[in-house]
Amino acid sequence: MSLPRILHLRASNFVGGPERQLLRYAEADRNGPFQIYLGTFVEPHKRCEFLETARLHGFKALPLPSLTIARQSALSALVHELRSHEISLLCTHGYKADILGLLAGRLINTPIACFLRGWTSENRRIRFYESIDRLVLPLSHKIVCLSEDQAARLKRVPLLRTRVRIVTNAIDVPELSPDGIAKARQSIRDLLGFPASCSLVASAGRLSPEKGVAVFLDAAVQLVGCISNVYFVIFGEGPLRAELVLKSKRLGLSNRLRFAGFVPRLRDYLSGLDVLVNASFSEEMPNIVLEAMAAGVPVVASSVGGVAEIAGPDAGISLFSPGDAKGITEAVATIVRDPQAAKRLSERGLKRVKEAYSPERQRTQLHTLYREHLANRR
């Protein structure tokens, strides 16, 4: 008897935080009771890092055309793939996957679970599509949240209340040794051209308005004024890069700050940081925060979405209000000046991710979701 087939669909051509979680879903069932497919929309004659990575790991990957209105449209191709592969459950991630997935699933009676990874409102076009996403969400059979906080917000809507489920993000905790940490510290400073003895504070994520990188720059100026040997790095790409570079120059940060762009193996360097700052205005379950905590790095983050939930009752993250550059400055200054305070925060963070965000817990949540759909279908 063949295994039930689950398709996770996301519009993406690179591997960021959400894509790493989807790859984790597939890895969790490599020898499990479900057969996992990963799908995305691919533009003609363009490489797709997400699907290439999926295939490299031996996962089943489905490329779909990127055009939504055409003779060979994404919608018709998705309907064909759902039928030909006899997909038991379609899981969608992001507004394009949600909208097309709900249309295709309803056409051929395939159950749909929409995973809500957050709406960014990045620009007018995305705000338009995200508003459509909100309108069609009630057509889904299940709505999957990343945190208890997000689930509680959705359950306030009577139409959605009974459909809400939770599948948290998960993180592997690497082995941390003094030699490994020392090597990572040296490697990241060599890469950036910074002094070996400097305190290094990082921000990582898409360079878009909701990520609050401009607030991080404001805090960096204040930190330079009160800590002599502090340097900064911003990992990631996005539409605000040119604007943020100009701002950093106006603030006089050019000699203390690097825009490192997208670094494929960022986790190899994380344990070499002194502090990770996440200054987002909008966030649900940021992977970079979990990754930094798992690497034993003290994290300073804005208290938005599920971030306070990640911090947990023992305060595994130093939290500040969104947009509060002074709050960032004070929290980072405490960590840099007081090694014992930094050690206590990093230990609480490491303990929290081990207990609450393990791959085993995520796998249990996924299997509960899958089995519920299959039972309902039978």
C-alpha positions, 0 to 999 in steps of 0.5 A: 500500500502506497504512503499518503502523499503530502505536497508543501507548496511555496512561491520561492526560488531561494532558500531562506528561513521558511524554505529551510522549515519545508526542507525540515518537514521533508527530512522528518518523513524521509523514512516516515509514514507520509511521502512528502513533495515540495513544490514551487513556481519556476520562471522559464530559463531560471534556476530555482535554488529551493528545488535544486536543494530539495533534489540534492537531498533526495526529496520529491520536487515539483516545479510549476510554471510561474505564470498564473494566466497563460495556456500553461498556467500555474493553476492548471499545472497544479491541478494536473500535479495534484491528480497525477500524484494523488496528493492527499493533502495540499499545504500552502505557504504564502499568498500565491500558494494559498490563492492558487492552492485553494482554487486548485484544491476546491476544483478537484476536492483536495483538502488544503491547509494554509500555513500562515508565515506572516503578512509583510505589507512590503509594498502596494502590490504585495498588500493587494495580494495579501488582502486577497489571501485574507479574503480566501482564507476561510476556504481552507480546511485548516489554518496552520499557525506558527505560534500560540499568539498567532493562533489566539488572534485568528481564533477571535474570528468566529469563521476560522476558530475551529480550523486553527492548528499550530505547527511551530518552527523547529531548530537543530542544536549543533554541538558547541565547543570552545574551539568551534566558537573561537574558529567561528569568531575568527572566520566571521571577522576575517570575512568582514575585515574587522579586528579579531578582538572586536565585539560583533553585533549582527542583524539578519533578514530580508532588507524590507520595511517590516524588518526594522533594519533602519532602527538597528542602524540608529541603535548602532550609532548610539552604541558606537558613542558608548562602546569603543570596540563594537562593530556591526554586520547586516546579513541579507538582501532586499529592496531597501539595501541601497537606502540603508547603505546611504543611511549608514554612510550619513550616520558615519558607520561605514568603517564599523558596519558591513552589508554582507548580503546573502550568506548561504551557510550563515549558521556556520558563522553565528556562534562567532557573534556577540549579539544578534538583534532582530528589530522587526515591526512584524514577525511570527516565528523568526528562524534567525532568532531560533538559529542564534539561540541554538548557536549560544548567541545572546538575542535582543529582539522586538516583542512582536508576533510570536517572539515573546513566546519564543523567549518563554517564561525564563526570558531566553531573549532580551525584548524591547518595543518595536522601533525603540532604538534606545531599547536596543542600545541599552540591551546590547550595551549590557550584553557587551559590557557584562560577559556574565549577563551575556552568558546567562542570557545565551544559556537561557536561550539555548535551554528554551530552544532545546525544550520548546522548538525541537524537530521531534515536537514539530514532527508530532504536530505535523503528523497530527495535522496530516492524520486529522485530514486523512481521517476526515477524508475517509 
